[in-house]
Amino acid sequence: MILITVNGKPERLDTTLTLKRYMELHGVALLHIAIARNGVVLRHDEMEGITLSDGDWLEIVHAVGGG
């Protein structure tokens, strides 16, 4: 079991996942979001190659239009 923190909330994963797969399983479209993993902001093309590990913390921010 893997324990990660997402936007300040603990979450347990039953299996190892890539960050991209994690986002897909949660129905999050990657187009209008920014993600930081352990304090490092990621490019979208990096997400498929990143495997979530025990203790990782993610900050996921959705872009909001307006003006």
N, C-alpha and C positions, 0 to 999 in steps of 0.2 A: 504494500500500500504506500502511496506517495501523498504527502501533505504539502499543498501549496497555499499561497495566500493570493486572493484575487480582489483587488480594490479594497483591501483591508479585512476581508472575510476569509477565514480558513475554509479550505475545500479538500476533500480526500478523493484521490483517484485510485481506482482499482487496478489500473494498468498503466504502463508507460505510453505516453502520447507525444506526438510532435505538437508544437504550438498551433500550427495550422489546423491539424485534426481536432484539437481541443476547441478551437474557435468554430469549426464546422459543426461539431456536436452540440454546441450551445446556440447555434443559429445566428452567429454574428457574422455579418458581411464585412469583409476586410477592406472594402473600398473607402469607407469614410471613418476609419478609426486610427488611433495611434496606440502603440503598445510599448511599454517599458518592461523589461525583465531584469530584475535585480538592479534597478536604477539606470539601465542602459536602454535608450530608445532604439527600437528595431526598425529596419527597412522591411517592407512587405515581402521582398524576395528572400529574406533571411528566415522567415517563419517556418517553412517546410523543413529546413535543416536543423531546427532547434528542438531538442527533446526535453520535455519538462522533467525536472529533477526534484527530489525531496528537498523542501526548504525554499524553493523558488518563490518569489513574490512578483506578481504581475500588476501593473496599473493599466487599465484599458479605458481609453477616452474616446467618446463618440464625438465626431464633428457635428456642430449644429449651425445651420445657416441662419442668416438674419442680417439686419443692417439698420 
